[in-house]
């Protein structure tokens, strides 16, 4: 096998591995604290939707694309509305907490021992 064929094969295997990781991560994640509910839906097609709700309605929405890089989910917004959502979701760490898949914002790592900072995958 020549170098070009080897590089092509390694690249194809890498793409298949990334797609497998992303399909395992895709799902609906939710954080419910008090009157606030943050829902992030990672769609299998690489897009995401996010919504921040409170007792009086929506506080903001976001949508765009996402990808897995190691233990991170990197979000690239295309549209953000509402002050809490603008710039709020960029890098989420993949975690498992009490046997449940969860996401933790990079900015909340110092609160990693507090379960209120996690977005838990819905079953």
Secondary structure, DSSP 8 states (H G I E B T S, - for coil): --HHHHHHHHHHHHHHHHHHHHHHH-EEEEEEETTEEEEEEE-TTSEEEEEEEETTEEEEEEEEEEEEETTEEEEEEEEEESTTTTTT-SEEEEEEETTEEEEEEGGGGGGTT-GGGEEEE--
